[in-house]
């Protein structure tokens, strides 16, 4: 094998450093976010409007077990090939729907977000396979460094439909910032049940979140996120 000159050694060193940093970006933090306690799972955002729904006729409750919110997080930067795309998901959507009034209030406990469930990665057609340690580190960094779940434990969603078959007016509060969107997502209803599915794109920076990056942006998370949702609500058991 030919001997490496100084320039060749420098190039190899640069690649090694970049690779190490890319792995470090996905590596578990020294302090990982602890799994939510039973009390945390039962927590409700301060000021969440549960009481008005209790006094409203025909209210439905979100069926968490049959609801899903999934966000595709894409890698970017000149060294993007060293990283992975990810799927972040919630199967813990909670809240209420008042179909007769065309409104709903929901929330997502962010500490219960999952990263890279195999079935969701396959469904999204992602072309790399992060290791278990990559996934654990990505989740820890996301919760602690990006979403800051200790300060902002919930995503809160208000939905209004001003008229039947009209687009949904969706207001999302995330990281302490509220933003509004118009989402064409028709409701499907039958006695005792309502479901809705759709997609939405937004920027992390719209909510005051700085996308994770290292090496001056050579390895980064793209600002733009793609969200899809499928939410069902059913009549509470007697």
C-alpha positions as CSV (number, residue, x, y, z in Angstrom):
1,X,0.0,0.0,0.0
2,X,1.3,3.4,-0.9
3,X,2.5,5.6,1.9
4,X,0.2,8.5,2.9
5,X,1.6,12.0,2.7
6,X,0.8,14.8,5.2
7,X,-2.2,15.9,3.1
8,X,-3.6,12.4,2.9
9,X,-3.2,11.9,6.7
10,X,-5.0,15.2,7.3
11,X,-7.9,14.2,5.0
12,X,-8.2,10.8,6.8
13,X,-8.1,12.6,10.2
14,X,-10.8,15.0,9.1
15,X,-13.1,12.1,8.0
16,X,-12.5,10.2,11.2
17,X,-13.3,13.3,13.3
18,X,-16.5,14.0,11.3
19,X,-17.6,10.3,11.6
20,X,-16.9,10.4,15.4
21,X,-19.0,13.6,15.8
22,X,-21.8,12.2,13.7
23,X,-21.9,9.1,15.9
24,X,-21.7,11.4,19.0
25,X,-24.7,13.4,17.8
26,X,-26.7,10.2,18.0
27,X,-25.0,8.7,21.0
28,X,-26.8,8.5,24.3
29,X,-26.4,11.5,26.6
30,X,-24.7,11.0,30.0
31,X,-28.0,12.0,31.5
32,X,-30.9,10.3,29.6
33,X,-34.5,11.3,30.0
34,X,-36.2,9.0,32.5
35,X,-39.3,7.0,31.4
36,X,-42.4,8.9,32.4
37,X,-44.0,7.8,35.7
38,X,-47.6,6.8,36.1
39,X,-48.2,10.3,37.5
40,X,-46.6,11.9,34.5
41,X,-48.8,9.8,32.2
42,X,-51.9,11.0,34.0
43,X,-50.8,14.7,33.9
44,X,-52.8,17.2,31.9
45,X,-51.5,20.6,30.6
46,X,-52.3,23.5,32.8
47,X,-55.5,25.2,31.7
48,X,-56.5,22.4,29.4
49,X,-60.2,22.9,28.7
50,X,-61.6,19.6,30.1
51,X,-64.5,21.1,32.1
52,X,-66.3,22.7,29.1
53,X,-66.4,19.3,27.3
54,X,-67.8,17.7,30.4
55,X,-70.8,20.0,30.1
56,X,-71.2,19.5,26.3
57,X,-73.6,17.0,24.8
58,X,-72.2,14.3,22.4
59,X,-68.6,14.7,23.4
60,X,-66.1,12.1,22.2
61,X,-62.8,11.1,23.9
62,X,-59.6,10.5,21.9
63,X,-58.9,6.8,21.6
64,X,-55.1,6.8,22.1
65,X,-54.7,3.2,21.2
66,X,-56.1,3.8,17.8
67,X,-54.5,7.2,17.1
68,X,-51.1,8.1,15.7
69,X,-49.1,11.2,15.0
70,X,-45.8,10.5,13.1
71,X,-43.2,13.1,12.1
72,X,-40.5,12.4,9.5
73,X,-37.2,14.2,10.4
74,X,-34.8,14.5,7.5
75,X,-31.0,14.9,7.7
76,X,-29.2,17.6,5.9
77,X,-25.8,19.3,5.5
78,X,-22.8,18.6,3.3
79,X,-22.1,15.4,5.4
80,X,-25.7,14.3,5.6
81,X,-24.6,10.8,4.4
82,X,-23.1,10.2,7.8
83,X,-26.4,10.6,9.6
84,X,-29.9,9.1,9.4
85,X,-33.5,10.2,8.8
86,X,-35.8,9.4,11.7
87,X,-39.5,8.9,12.4
88,X,-40.8,10.4,15.7
89,X,-44.2,9.2,16.8
90,X,-46.8,9.6,19.5
91,X,-49.3,6.9,20.4
92,X,-50.4,8.9,23.5
93,X,-52.7,11.6,22.0
94,X,-55.3,12.6,24.5
95,X,-58.2,15.0,24.5
96,X,-61.8,15.6,23.5
97,X,-63.9,16.2,20.3
98,X,-67.3,18.0,20.2
99,X,-68.6,17.1,16.8
100,X,-71.7,19.1,17.0
101,X,-69.7,22.2,17.8
102,X,-67.0,21.5,15.3
103,X,-64.1,21.8,17.8
104,X,-61.6,19.6,19.5
105,X,-58.8,20.0,22.1
106,X,-55.9,17.6,22.2
107,X,-52.5,17.2,23.8
108,X,-49.4,15.0,23.4
109,X,-47.1,14.2,26.4
110,X,-43.8,14.7,24.7
111,X,-41.9,12.5,27.1
112,X,-43.7,9.5,25.6
113,X,-42.6,10.1,22.0
114,X,-41.0,7.2,20.3
115,X,-38.2,7.2,17.7
116,X,-37.8,4.9,14.8
117,X,-40.4,2.2,15.4
118,X,-39.4,-0.4,12.7
119,X,-42.9,-0.6,11.1
120,X,-43.0,3.2,10.8
121,X,-39.5,3.4,9.3
122,X,-40.5,0.7,6.8
123,X,-43.7,2.5,5.9
124,X,-41.9,5.8,5.3
125,X,-39.3,4.0,3.1
126,X,-36.3,5.4,4.9
127,X,-33.0,4.2,3.3
128,X,-30.7,3.7,6.3
129,X,-30.9,1.7,9.5
130,X,-29.7,3.3,12.7
131,X,-28.4,1.1,15.5
132,X,-30.2,0.8,18.8
133,X,-27.7,3.2,20.4
134,X,-28.2,5.7,17.6
135,X,-31.9,5.6,18.2
136,X,-31.6,5.9,22.0
137,X,-29.2,8.8,21.6
138,X,-31.4,10.6,19.1
139,X,-34.4,10.3,21.4
140,X,-32.4,11.6,24.4
141,X,-31.0,14.6,22.4
142,X,-34.5,15.3,21.0
143,X,-36.2,15.3,24.4
144,X,-33.5,17.1,26.4
145,X,-31.7,19.4,23.9
146,X,-34.3,20.2,21.3
147,X,-37.8,19.9,22.8
148,X,-36.7,20.7,26.4
149,X,-39.5,18.5,27.8
150,X,-38.7,19.5,31.4
151,X,-39.8,23.1,30.5
152,X,-42.3,22.3,27.8
153,X,-43.8,18.8,28.5
154,X,-46.7,19.0,26.1
155,X,-47.7,19.8,22.6
156,X,-51.2,21.2,22.7
157,X,-53.6,21.3,19.7
158,X,-56.8,23.2,19.2
159,X,-58.9,22.2,16.2
160,X,-61.9,24.1,14.8
161,X,-64.0,23.3,11.8
162,X,-66.2,26.4,11.0
163,X,-68.5,24.5,8.6
164,X,-69.0,20.8,7.6
165,X,-66.5,19.7,5.0
166,X,-64.4,22.9,5.5
167,X,-60.7,22.7,6.1
168,X,-59.6,22.4,9.7
169,X,-58.2,25.4,11.5
170,X,-55.4,23.9,13.6
171,X,-53.5,25.8,16.3
172,X,-50.5,24.1,17.8
173,X,-48.6,25.2,20.9
174,X,-45.2,23.7,21.1
175,X,-42.1,24.8,23.0
176,X,-44.1,27.7,24.4
177,X,-45.1,29.1,20.9
178,X,-48.5,28.9,19.3
179,X,-48.9,28.7,15.5
180,X,-52.0,28.3,13.3
181,X,-52.4,26.1,10.2
182,X,-55.2,25.3,7.7
183,X,-55.4,21.6,7.1
184,X,-57.6,19.9,4.5
185,X,-58.6,16.8,6.4
186,X,-62.2,15.7,6.1
187,X,-63.8,14.0,9.1
188,X,-65.3,10.6,8.9
189,X,-68.2,10.1,11.4
190,X,-70.6,7.4,12.4
191,X,-72.6,7.1,15.6
192,X,-70.3,7.3,18.6
193,X,-67.1,7.7,16.6
194,X,-65.2,10.3,14.6
195,X,-61.9,9.9,12.8
196,X,-59.7,12.2,10.8
197,X,-56.4,11.7,8.9
198,X,-54.2,14.2,7.1
199,X,-50.7,15.7,6.7
200,X,-49.0,18.9,7.6
201,X,-45.6,20.4,7.1
202,X,-44.0,23.1,9.3
203,X,-40.6,24.4,10.3
204,X,-39.1,23.8,13.7
205,X,-37.9,27.3,13.8
206,X,-41.5,28.6,13.6
207,X,-41.8,27.4,17.2
208,X,-38.5,28.8,18.4
209,X,-36.7,25.5,18.1
210,X,-33.2,25.4,16.7
211,X,-32.7,22.3,14.5
212,X,-29.9,20.1,15.9
213,X,-26.6,20.5,14.1
214,X,-22.9,19.9,14.5
215,X,-19.7,20.9,12.5
216,X,-21.1,24.3,11.7
217,X,-24.2,22.7,10.0
218,X,-22.3,20.1,8.0
219,X,-24.4,17.5,9.8
220,X,-27.8,18.8,10.7
221,X,-31.5,18.1,11.1
222,X,-33.5,19.9,8.4
223,X,-35.8,22.6,9.7
224,X,-38.8,21.4,7.6
225,X,-40.7,18.5,9.2
226,X,-43.5,16.4,7.6
227,X,-46.3,15.3,10.0
228,X,-49.0,12.8,9.4
229,X,-51.8,12.0,11.7
230,X,-54.7,9.6,12.1
231,X,-56.9,10.3,15.1
232,X,-60.0,8.5,16.3
233,X,-62.4,9.6,19.0
234,X,-65.1,7.5,20.5
235,X,-68.0,7.9,23.0
236,X,-66.9,7.4,26.6
237,X,-67.9,4.1,28.1
238,X,-71.1,4.4,30.3
